[in-house]
Amino acid sequence: MPANSIQAACDSYAANLMPGTPEFAELSKSLDTRSMGYRFFKRTFDIVFSGVVIAVGVIPCTLLAVAIALDTKGSPIYTQKRAGRFGRPFRIFKFRTMVADADDVEKHLSSEQLAEWRRERKVTNDPRITRLGRLLRKTSVDELPQFINVLIGQISVVGPRPVSFDELDHFGADAALLLSVPGGITGLWQVTTRNNATFESGERQEIELDYVREASPRLDLRCIAGTLGAMFGRRSGR
């Protein structure tokens, strides 16, 4: 069979697999080409680094949680279902940065903002974000609870941004490739064009898949260095 016919058959097979099925998981596992040494080093780093962050941050984060509860009138920790490695669902932890009823999008967003939210799951100048929430997002402090996800092995410090199952549809036949490596608190998308690279344009998908294809200690260090710059004001999350 010609090479292009084989690729077309593989793409068709991958596109018809559903995340959460054994077939999807097997395909996704087969697409992880990282060396065992790199994977061992990365997991060791994740355990040590996240353990230190949690130990050092437990008291400041507890005080911050009280301030968030007063600011948002809701639980200080927000959880959301995401697509994990090999298509396994998990719940990601974040500090709440929006009002307690933020999931009622029709209540808070204009028709134009609703269209943007449905397309990208992000909104420019989102009115649901509180004043404290904007500061937390600007400094990436809202991501701190995700080190719990890292410690228990659901994600890594560096990797593709964990997406919802709805967002996973944007990756089409490459969904299994995206989920062949652990997602990350930070990654290549966050430290490059970030909000300027959207699912609609296809740039977001390309950046995330580039990380998967080129994952290495050197690339991870580049992402960590870029994240430190973003935390000091070069970029802010939406």
RAWODA-V56664 format. One record per residue. N is the residue number from 1. PSI is psi in degrees with one decimal (999 if undefined). OMEGA is omega in radians with two decimals (999 if undefined). Layout:
# RAWODA-V56664
N,PSI,OMEGA
N,PSI,OMEGA
This chain:
# RAWODA-V56664
1,133.7,3.13
2,152.3,-3.08
3,-41.2,-3.12
4,-29.8,3.09
5,-38.7,3.09
6,-44.3,3.13
7,-41.8,3.13
8,-39.3,3.12
9,-41.0,3.12
10,-42.7,3.14
11,-41.4,3.13
12,-41.1,3.13
13,-46.8,-3.12
14,-39.0,-3.09
15,-27.7,-3.10
16,-4.2,3.10
17,141.0,3.14
18,131.3,3.03
19,137.9,-3.11
20,-12.5,3.11
21,154.4,3.10
22,-34.6,-3.13
23,-41.9,3.10
24,-44.7,-3.13
25,-41.8,-3.14
26,-43.7,3.11
27,-44.6,-3.12
28,-43.8,3.10
29,-40.0,-3.09
30,-18.3,-3.10
31,-3.3,3.10
32,104.6,-3.07
33,9.1,-3.13
34,147.4,-3.14
35,155.4,3.12
36,-36.7,3.13
37,-44.1,3.14
38,-43.1,-3.14
39,-40.1,3.13
40,-45.4,3.13
41,-42.8,-3.09
42,-43.7,-3.14
43,-37.9,3.09
44,-44.7,3.11
45,-43.7,-3.13
46,-44.9,-3.11
47,-48.2,-3.10
48,-48.8,-3.06
49,-46.9,-3.13
50,-35.6,3.10
51,-41.1,3.12
52,-44.8,-3.13
53,-44.4,-3.13
54,-43.4,-3.13
55,-43.5,-3.12
56,-33.8,-3.01
57,-1.7,-3.00
58,-42.8,-3.12
59,-49.9,3.09
60,-38.0,-3.12
61,-31.0,3.08
62,-42.9,3.10
63,-40.3,3.12
64,-37.8,-3.14
65,-38.2,3.10
66,-44.5,3.14
67,-39.3,3.14
68,-41.8,3.13
69,-39.6,3.12
70,-36.0,-3.08
71,-41.0,-3.03
72,-13.3,-3.07
73,29.3,3.14
74,-176.8,3.09
75,134.8,-3.11
76,-21.7,3.11
77,128.3,3.13
78,134.5,3.10
79,149.4,3.14
80,139.5,3.14
81,130.4,3.12
82,163.1,3.07
83,117.8,-3.12
84,-173.8,-3.11
85,137.2,-3.12
86,15.8,3.08
87,8.4,3.13
88,130.5,3.13
89,148.2,3.02
90,168.5,3.13
91,124.2,-3.11
92,143.2,-3.11
93,138.4,3.05
94,155.3,2.94
95,137.1,3.14
96,130.7,3.12
97,-1.3,-3.12
98,166.5,3.07
99,157.8,-3.00
100,-32.6,-3.11
101,33.8,-3.07
102,-24.5,-3.13
103,-16.1,3.06
104,73.5,-2.98
105,-34.0,-3.13
106,-27.6,-3.13
107,-35.6,-2.96
108,-21.7,-2.99
109,146.6,3.04
110,171.3,-3.13
111,-38.7,3.11
112,-41.5,3.12
113,-35.6,3.10
114,-40.7,3.12
115,-41.3,3.12
116,-40.7,3.14
117,-42.2,-3.13
118,-29.0,-3.11
119,-42.8,-2.99
120,-8.3,-3.04
121,23.2,3.05
122,152.6,-3.11
123,132.2,3.07
124,132.8,-3.11
125,51.2,-3.09
126,118.9,-3.10
127,-11.6,-3.13
128,-17.6,-3.11
129,131.1,3.14
130,170.4,3.13
131,-46.1,3.08
132,-37.6,3.14
133,-37.9,3.11
134,-39.5,3.10
135,-42.1,3.14
136,-40.2,3.14
137,-40.2,-3.12
138,-35.9,-3.13
139,-1.0,-3.11
140,14.0,3.13
141,-25.9,3.13
142,-16.7,-3.12
143,-10.9,-3.02
144,-40.9,3.13
145,-16.5,3.14
146,-13.3,3.06
147,-20.0,2.99
148,-42.9,3.07
149,-37.5,3.13
150,-47.4,-3.06
151,-38.7,-3.11
152,3.2,2.98
153,12.9,-3.14
154,-32.6,3.07
155,179.6,3.11
156,171.8,3.04
157,-42.8,-3.13
158,133.2,3.11
159,-178.7,3.06
160,148.1,3.13
161,125.5,3.12
162,129.1,-3.08
163,161.1,3.02
164,167.2,3.12
165,-28.1,3.05
166,-44.2,3.13
167,-29.3,-3.13
168,-27.3,3.13
169,-27.6,-3.14
170,-20.8,-3.09
171,-8.0,3.06
172,-128.4,-3.11
173,-12.7,3.14
174,6.8,-3.13
175,-41.7,3.14
176,-35.2,3.10
177,-44.9,3.13
178,-42.8,-3.06
179,11.5,3.10
180,-14.6,3.08
181,157.7,3.11
182,145.1,3.00
183,174.7,-3.08
184,157.4,3.02
185,-40.6,3.07
186,167.3,-3.11
187,-167.9,-3.04
188,-38.3,3.14
189,-41.4,-3.09
190,-30.1,-3.03
191,4.9,3.07
192,-111.6,-3.07
193,-18.0,3.12
194,-110.3,-3.00
195,-19.2,3.12
196,-17.9,3.11
197,110.6,-3.02
198,163.9,3.02
199,-36.9,-3.07
200,-40.2,-3.14
201,-20.0,-3.10
202,-9.2,-3.11
203,-38.1,3.14
204,-46.9,-3.13
205,-43.5,-3.10
206,-42.6,-3.13
207,-46.8,-3.13
208,-42.0,-3.13
209,-31.0,3.05
210,-40.5,3.11
211,-46.5,-3.11
212,-44.1,-3.09
213,-30.8,-3.00
214,11.7,-3.06
215,130.5,-3.12
216,162.6,3.07
217,-37.7,-3.13
218,-42.8,3.12
219,-37.4,3.10
220,-42.4,3.11
221,-38.1,3.09
222,-41.8,3.14
223,-40.5,3.13
224,-42.8,3.13
225,-41.6,3.13
226,-34.3,3.12
227,-40.1,3.11
228,-38.6,3.09
229,-41.4,-3.14
230,-36.1,-3.13
231,-21.4,-3.13
232,24.2,2.88
233,-0.9,3.13
234,-29.5,3.09
235,160.4,3.04
236,150.9,3.14
237,156.1,3.05
238,999,999
